[in-house]
Amino acid sequence: MVVAVFDTNLVIALINPHDRLHSTARELADKEGVFLLNNVVMEARNTFLRKFNSAMLEVYKILNMARKAEDELQFQGIVVEGFQDLIKKRPEYKSFYKYIHTEITNIGITMENVTIIPKILDEKAIELVSKIQAPKKIGNISQNTELYKRIVKEIKDVNFKGFMDFEIFCEACSLNIKEEIVIFTNDSDSYKKAKKALKILNCLTDFKDKKIKVKEVK
């Protein structure tokens, strides 16, 4: 049995069908099953909502502009062109703009209901992130607190890009299970740092029985 651990970006890719990694993440999840770490759940929810809200700030401007249209045809044209411009200006938010545009298309945005669209989108986003649940129980998985402390001490100089990347790695490596753990990440820097950290940990006597791998998803 393999216990698959996703990093934050892959969890977000799972819930956003417009993410470029959605199909890959979905395929891996269906094949392996995913154990959601506490730190990943928290960061994925916060990151999704932060990026969603950032994207919505620009969408609000498009909707306010569209409200001044003379007729429905012009209104729809402004909305479509507005989203196209947003994707060109902020390609890093492309998946969120596409998610938002799909949602308003499904709702059936018109000149009459445009004012209530933001509230509906906010509610849908909150509903979506609620699907990022607390850790799924595969058997009886818990965290070895003492091992966690030891890992933190041993790899403190590896210099992960961010504190949360460090925390996620330490949490995954200290899961109290005998099965193989595979950490999946699409972040090249996190992948390299995790490989470096594992090299250090594999030299420890009390870590030699742990079966942990890290794989980069592109």
Residue frames as qw, qx, qy, qz and C-alpha x, y, z in Angstrom:
[[0.000, 0.886, 0.463, 0.000, 0.00, 0.00, 0.00],
 [0.402, 0.208, 0.005, 0.892, 1.19, 3.50, -0.86],
 [0.118, -0.806, -0.442, 0.375, 0.11, 6.56, 1.10],
 [0.409, 0.482, 0.263, 0.729, 0.13, 9.51, -1.32],
 [0.238, -0.707, -0.301, 0.594, 0.66, 12.98, 0.12],
 [0.395, 0.703, 0.327, 0.493, -0.12, 15.98, -2.13],
 [0.286, -0.149, -0.180, 0.929, 1.40, 19.41, -1.73],
 [0.192, 0.551, 0.391, -0.711, -0.87, 22.46, -1.62],
 [0.269, 0.420, -0.402, -0.768, -0.80, 23.23, -5.35],
 [0.204, -0.009, -0.926, -0.318, -1.89, 19.71, -6.28],
 [0.044, 0.450, 0.801, -0.393, -4.79, 19.84, -3.82],
 [0.247, 0.570, 0.082, -0.779, -5.92, 23.12, -5.38],
 [0.229, 0.273, -0.710, -0.607, -5.57, 21.51, -8.81],
 [0.002, 0.219, 0.975, -0.040, -7.93, 18.76, -7.64],
 [0.132, 0.619, 0.636, -0.441, -10.78, 21.17, -6.90],
 [0.254, 0.707, -0.088, -0.654, -10.27, 23.59, -9.81],
 [0.797, 0.320, 0.499, 0.115, -11.04, 21.84, -13.12],
 [0.467, 0.879, -0.010, 0.096, -9.37, 24.69, -15.01],
 [0.404, -0.754, 0.489, 0.168, -5.99, 24.21, -13.33],
 [0.531, 0.583, -0.572, -0.225, -3.38, 22.88, -15.78],
 [0.098, 0.305, -0.926, 0.201, -2.59, 20.06, -13.33],
 [0.685, -0.079, 0.282, -0.667, -6.20, 19.07, -12.69],
 [0.895, 0.209, -0.293, -0.264, -6.21, 15.96, -14.90],
 [0.512, 0.380, -0.696, 0.330, -2.85, 14.81, -13.55],
 [0.199, -0.277, 0.635, -0.693, -3.87, 15.37, -9.94],
 [0.794, 0.002, 0.105, -0.599, -7.21, 13.65, -10.52],
 [0.828, 0.277, -0.480, -0.084, -5.52, 10.65, -12.11],
 [0.308, 0.344, -0.739, 0.491, -3.03, 10.33, -9.26],
 [0.428, -0.201, 0.477, -0.741, -5.76, 10.70, -6.65],
 [0.875, 0.083, -0.082, -0.470, -7.91, 8.03, -8.31],
 [0.756, 0.321, -0.563, 0.094, -4.93, 5.69, -8.59],
 [0.401, 0.224, -0.677, 0.575, -3.28, 6.16, -5.21],
 [0.484, -0.749, -0.452, 0.018, -5.80, 7.76, -2.93],
 [0.267, 0.587, -0.230, 0.729, -4.64, 10.88, -1.07],
 [0.533, -0.555, -0.501, 0.396, -3.92, 11.50, 2.60],
 [0.100, 0.825, 0.085, 0.550, -4.46, 15.20, 3.33],
 [0.510, -0.085, -0.473, 0.713, -2.05, 16.61, 5.88],
 [0.184, -0.798, -0.461, 0.342, -3.35, 19.17, 8.37],
 [0.230, -0.555, 0.169, 0.782, -0.92, 21.81, 7.10],
 [0.128, 0.086, 0.698, 0.699, -1.91, 21.16, 3.50],
 [0.053, -0.680, -0.727, -0.079, -5.63, 21.45, 4.27],
 [0.203, -0.799, -0.246, 0.510, -5.08, 24.80, 5.96],
 [0.204, -0.448, 0.370, 0.788, -2.77, 26.22, 3.32],
 [0.151, 0.254, 0.785, 0.545, -4.82, 24.97, 0.37],
 [0.036, -0.783, -0.619, 0.053, -7.99, 26.60, 1.70],
 [0.207, -0.790, -0.054, 0.575, -6.23, 29.88, 2.45],
 [0.265, -0.279, 0.549, 0.742, -4.35, 29.94, -0.86],
 [0.158, 0.451, 0.778, 0.409, -7.40, 29.18, -2.97],
 [0.068, -0.862, -0.485, 0.128, -9.51, 31.88, -1.32],
 [0.278, -0.675, 0.136, 0.670, -6.67, 34.41, -1.46],
 [0.212, -0.098, 0.646, 0.726, -6.16, 33.89, -5.20],
 [0.070, 0.606, 0.761, 0.220, -9.91, 33.75, -5.83],
 [0.133, -0.864, -0.329, 0.357, -10.42, 37.06, -4.02],
 [0.264, -0.506, 0.342, 0.746, -7.51, 38.64, -5.87],
 [0.171, 0.190, 0.760, 0.598, -9.01, 37.54, -9.19],
 [0.016, -0.727, -0.687, -0.006, -12.45, 38.78, -8.16],
 [0.175, -0.691, -0.097, 0.695, -11.15, 42.30, -7.49],
 [0.059, -0.259, 0.545, 0.795, -10.43, 42.60, -11.21],
 [0.000, -0.388, -0.868, -0.310, -13.65, 40.83, -12.19],
 [0.042, -0.718, -0.519, 0.463, -15.64, 43.40, -10.16],
 [0.034, -0.532, 0.215, 0.818, -14.21, 46.13, -12.39],
 [0.019, -0.031, -0.801, -0.597, -15.33, 44.25, -15.52],
 [0.065, -0.555, -0.829, 0.013, -18.84, 43.72, -14.14],
 [0.051, -0.708, -0.293, 0.641, -19.17, 47.38, -13.13],
 [0.002, 0.354, -0.470, -0.808, -18.10, 48.43, -16.61],
 [0.038, -0.215, -0.891, -0.399, -20.57, 46.00, -18.19],
 [0.014, 0.607, 0.690, -0.393, -23.43, 47.45, -16.13],
 [0.085, 0.613, -0.024, -0.785, -23.13, 50.64, -18.21],
 [0.202, 0.062, 0.804, 0.556, -23.85, 48.77, -21.44],
 [0.390, 0.124, -0.119, -0.904, -26.71, 50.01, -23.61],
 [0.852, 0.034, -0.175, -0.492, -28.14, 46.57, -24.24],
 [0.893, -0.287, 0.339, -0.070, -27.67, 42.87, -23.43],
 [0.867, 0.426, 0.000, 0.259, -25.52, 42.17, -26.48],
 [0.250, 0.778, -0.335, 0.469, -23.06, 44.91, -25.58],
 [0.614, -0.625, 0.359, -0.322, -23.13, 43.76, -21.96],
 [0.971, -0.063, 0.221, 0.068, -22.14, 40.19, -22.87],
 [0.689, 0.610, -0.115, 0.374, -19.42, 41.48, -25.21],
 [0.081, -0.814, 0.380, -0.432, -17.86, 43.59, -22.46],
 [0.794, -0.450, 0.364, -0.185, -17.84, 40.62, -20.09],
 [0.952, 0.200, 0.132, 0.190, -16.22, 38.25, -22.60],
 [0.508, 0.702, -0.184, 0.464, -13.60, 40.76, -23.73],
 [0.350, -0.797, 0.324, -0.370, -12.94, 41.71, -20.13],
 [0.887, -0.327, 0.327, -0.008, -12.05, 38.16, -19.13],
 [0.840, 0.425, 0.041, 0.335, -9.86, 37.75, -22.21],
 [0.198, 0.819, -0.257, 0.473, -7.93, 40.88, -21.23],
 [0.611, -0.671, 0.335, -0.254, -7.56, 39.73, -17.63],
 [0.965, -0.050, 0.209, 0.151, -6.03, 36.41, -18.71],
 [0.648, 0.602, -0.070, 0.461, -3.52, 38.25, -20.93],
 [0.063, -0.821, 0.278, -0.495, -2.57, 40.69, -18.16],
 [0.440, -0.511, 0.643, -0.363, -2.36, 38.12, -15.35],
 [0.709, 0.211, -0.619, -0.263, -1.73, 34.69, -16.90],
 [0.175, 0.189, -0.867, 0.426, -0.75, 33.30, -13.48],
 [0.397, 0.149, 0.576, -0.699, -4.43, 33.68, -12.51],
 [0.380, 0.131, -0.634, -0.661, -5.71, 32.09, -15.71],
 [0.301, -0.202, -0.932, -0.013, -7.25, 29.05, -13.98],
 [0.016, -0.427, -0.621, 0.658, -9.12, 31.28, -11.52],
 [0.296, 0.339, -0.139, -0.882, -10.46, 33.61, -14.22],
 [0.397, 0.027, -0.788, -0.471, -11.60, 30.57, -16.19],
 [0.185, -0.296, -0.886, 0.306, -13.22, 29.12, -13.06],
 [0.124, 0.439, 0.371, -0.809, -15.06, 32.38, -12.37],
 [0.342, 0.271, -0.402, -0.805, -16.13, 32.82, -16.00],
 [0.320, -0.102, -0.913, -0.232, -17.46, 29.27, -16.15],
 [0.081, -0.383, -0.770, 0.504, -19.44, 29.84, -12.96],
 [0.236, 0.448, 0.161, -0.847, -21.08, 33.06, -14.19],
 [0.349, 0.162, -0.663, -0.642, -21.83, 31.39, -17.52],
 [0.251, -0.220, -0.942, 0.029, -23.52, 28.51, -15.72],
 [0.042, 0.449, 0.562, -0.694, -25.50, 30.98, -13.61],
 [0.274, 0.655, 0.582, 0.397, -26.53, 32.86, -16.73],
 [0.254, -0.462, -0.169, 0.832, -25.20, 36.35, -16.04],
 [0.213, 0.695, 0.514, 0.456, -27.34, 39.17, -17.48],
 [0.073, 0.449, -0.085, 0.887, -27.76, 42.91, -17.03],
 [0.597, -0.569, -0.203, -0.527, -30.60, 42.17, -14.61],
 [0.876, -0.461, -0.138, 0.027, -28.77, 39.83, -12.23],
 [0.605, 0.504, -0.334, 0.519, -25.20, 41.22, -12.48],
 [0.204, -0.697, 0.337, -0.600, -25.40, 42.91, -9.06],
 [0.823, -0.409, 0.266, -0.291, -25.95, 39.63, -7.20],
 [0.861, 0.374, -0.331, 0.099, -23.26, 37.67, -9.08],
 [0.219, 0.586, -0.621, 0.472, -20.36, 38.55, -6.71],
 [0.575, -0.358, 0.500, -0.539, -22.28, 37.26, -3.67],
 [0.964, 0.125, 0.032, -0.231, -23.15, 34.03, -5.47],
 [0.690, 0.521, -0.444, 0.234, -19.52, 33.53, -6.54],
 [0.103, -0.569, 0.623, -0.526, -18.25, 34.11, -3.00],
 [0.787, -0.194, 0.380, -0.446, -20.66, 31.49, -1.67],
 [0.939, 0.312, -0.132, -0.068, -19.63, 29.00, -4.35],
 [0.423, 0.613, -0.565, 0.354, -15.92, 29.53, -3.61],
 [0.376, -0.452, 0.613, -0.529, -16.46, 28.91, 0.10],
 [0.919, 0.028, 0.206, -0.336, -18.49, 25.80, -0.72],
 [0.799, 0.490, -0.341, 0.073, -15.70, 24.57, -2.99],
 [0.209, 0.571, -0.663, 0.436, -12.89, 24.96, -0.44],
 [0.665, -0.342, 0.434, -0.503, -15.02, 23.20, 2.16],
 [0.963, 0.193, -0.129, -0.133, -14.46, 20.08, 0.06],
 [0.457, 0.499, -0.620, 0.396, -10.81, 20.21, 1.12],
 [0.781, -0.543, -0.187, -0.247, -11.43, 18.05, 4.14],
 [0.434, -0.693, 0.556, -0.148, -9.39, 17.23, 7.21],
 [0.048, 0.435, -0.886, -0.154, -7.07, 14.21, 6.82],
 [0.857, 0.007, -0.314, -0.409, -8.72, 11.09, 5.48],
 [0.576, -0.482, 0.634, -0.182, -8.13, 8.14, 7.75],
 [0.749, 0.340, -0.546, -0.158, -6.35, 5.28, 6.04],
 [0.692, -0.137, -0.630, 0.325, -6.28, 2.71, 8.79],
 [0.471, -0.838, -0.224, 0.162, -5.15, 4.53, 11.92],
 [0.584, 0.419, -0.067, 0.692, -2.67, 7.18, 10.81],
 [0.382, -0.904, -0.136, 0.136, -1.30, 9.47, 13.46],
 [0.376, 0.803, -0.317, 0.338, 1.78, 11.62, 13.82],
 [0.809, -0.242, -0.304, 0.441, 4.86, 10.52, 15.77],
 [0.136, -0.987, -0.028, -0.077, 5.52, 13.68, 17.77],
 [0.615, -0.626, 0.349, 0.330, 8.99, 12.68, 18.92],
 [0.666, 0.175, 0.498, 0.527, 10.05, 11.75, 15.39],
 [0.241, 0.884, 0.291, 0.275, 8.64, 15.04, 14.13],
 [0.324, -0.927, 0.149, 0.113, 10.81, 16.98, 16.59],
 [0.688, -0.328, 0.481, 0.433, 13.86, 14.96, 15.56],
 [0.565, 0.503, 0.475, 0.449, 13.21, 15.60, 11.86],
 [0.038, 0.983, 0.131, 0.124, 12.80, 19.34, 12.44],
 [0.488, -0.778, 0.311, 0.246, 16.13, 19.42, 14.26],
 [0.709, -0.117, 0.541, 0.436, 18.03, 17.37, 11.69],
 [0.463, 0.457, 0.512, 0.561, 16.92, 19.25, 8.55],
 [0.090, -0.877, -0.289, 0.373, 16.62, 22.79, 9.92],
 [0.204, -0.627, 0.354, 0.663, 19.49, 23.93, 7.66],
 [0.499, 0.290, 0.722, 0.380, 18.04, 22.60, 4.40],
 [0.050, 0.384, -0.056, -0.920, 16.42, 25.99, 3.74],
 [0.276, 0.533, 0.781, 0.171, 13.08, 25.14, 2.18],
 [0.133, 0.426, 0.310, 0.839, 11.66, 28.00, 0.12],
 [0.405, -0.531, -0.041, -0.743, 8.88, 28.64, 2.63],
 [0.275, -0.291, 0.737, -0.544, 8.11, 27.72, 6.21],
 [0.807, 0.100, 0.250, -0.525, 4.96, 25.87, 5.18],
 [0.756, 0.428, -0.481, -0.114, 6.91, 23.73, 2.69],
 [0.168, 0.411, -0.796, 0.412, 9.20, 22.76, 5.56],
 [0.508, -0.116, 0.565, -0.640, 6.25, 21.99, 7.86],
 [0.859, 0.246, -0.076, -0.442, 4.47, 19.88, 5.23],
 [0.614, 0.429, -0.659, 0.072, 7.60, 17.81, 4.62],
 [0.020, -0.314, 0.786, -0.532, 8.21, 17.24, 8.34],
 [0.671, 0.000, 0.373, -0.640, 4.57, 16.31, 8.93],
 [0.849, 0.314, -0.292, -0.309, 4.59, 13.81, 6.07],
 [0.513, 0.417, -0.718, 0.220, 7.83, 12.17, 7.22],
 [0.104, -0.233, 0.753, -0.607, 6.61, 11.76, 10.78],
 [0.778, -0.100, -0.173, -0.595, 3.38, 9.92, 9.97],
 [0.429, -0.367, 0.782, -0.264, 3.21, 6.89, 12.22],
 [0.902, 0.283, 0.106, -0.307, 2.82, 4.19, 9.56],
 [0.621, -0.312, 0.647, 0.315, 4.85, 1.35, 8.06],
 [0.665, 0.594, 0.433, 0.133, 3.51, 1.76, 4.51],
 [0.494, 0.087, 0.250, 0.828, 5.45, 3.62, 1.84],
 [0.064, 0.838, 0.290, -0.457, 4.82, 7.37, 1.78],
 [0.493, 0.290, 0.397, 0.718, 5.12, 9.23, -1.52],
 [0.027, -0.713, -0.216, 0.667, 5.14, 13.02, -1.39],
 [0.474, 0.524, 0.510, 0.490, 3.93, 14.55, -4.67],
 [0.104, -0.756, -0.103, 0.638, 4.84, 18.15, -5.49],
 [0.600, 0.679, 0.297, 0.301, 4.85, 20.31, -8.61],
 [0.095, -0.978, 0.186, 0.007, 7.31, 22.78, -7.10],
 [0.785, 0.431, -0.336, 0.292, 10.83, 22.12, -8.41],
 [0.054, 0.622, -0.517, 0.585, 12.49, 23.89, -5.48],
 [0.716, -0.372, 0.352, -0.474, 10.45, 21.96, -2.91],
 [0.980, 0.162, -0.107, -0.041, 11.27, 18.74, -4.73],
 [0.580, 0.525, -0.449, 0.432, 15.02, 19.43, -4.63],
 [0.201, -0.554, 0.513, -0.623, 14.95, 20.46, -0.98],
 [0.877, -0.214, 0.184, -0.388, 12.88, 17.42, -0.04],
 [0.908, 0.285, -0.271, 0.143, 15.37, 15.14, -1.80],
 [0.293, 0.569, -0.513, 0.572, 18.21, 16.81, 0.10],
 [0.512, -0.458, 0.401, -0.606, 16.36, 16.45, 3.41],
 [0.974, -0.039, -0.009, -0.221, 15.62, 12.77, 2.75],
 [0.709, 0.437, -0.453, 0.319, 19.29, 12.13, 2.10],
 [0.051, -0.515, 0.559, -0.648, 20.04, 13.48, 5.57],
 [0.728, -0.264, 0.288, -0.564, 17.22, 11.57, 7.26],
 [0.947, 0.162, -0.245, -0.130, 18.06, 8.26, 5.60],
 [0.469, 0.450, -0.623, 0.435, 21.39, 8.32, 7.41],
 [0.401, -0.441, 0.465, -0.655, 19.65, 8.26, 10.80],
 [0.068, 0.073, -0.987, 0.125, 19.36, 4.94, 12.62],
 [0.270, 0.358, 0.730, -0.516, 15.81, 5.55, 13.86],
 [0.482, 0.562, -0.023, -0.672, 14.69, 6.55, 10.36],
 [0.004, -0.346, 0.848, 0.402, 16.07, 3.63, 8.36],
 [0.235, 0.276, 0.932, -0.029, 12.81, 1.66, 8.45],
 [0.347, 0.657, 0.270, -0.612, 10.80, 4.54, 7.02],
 [0.469, 0.243, 0.666, 0.526, 9.88, 4.22, 3.34],
 [0.152, 0.837, 0.246, -0.465, 9.50, 7.72, 1.97],
 [0.500, 0.208, 0.474, 0.694, 9.87, 9.05, -1.57],
 [0.161, 0.692, 0.153, -0.687, 9.27, 12.40, -3.19],
 [0.487, 0.336, 0.650, 0.478, 8.06, 12.77, -6.79],
 [0.046, 0.399, -0.069, -0.913, 7.87, 15.89, -8.91],
 [0.440, 0.584, 0.682, 0.006, 4.70, 16.35, -10.94],
 [0.131, -0.294, 0.295, 0.900, 5.01, 18.46, -14.09]]
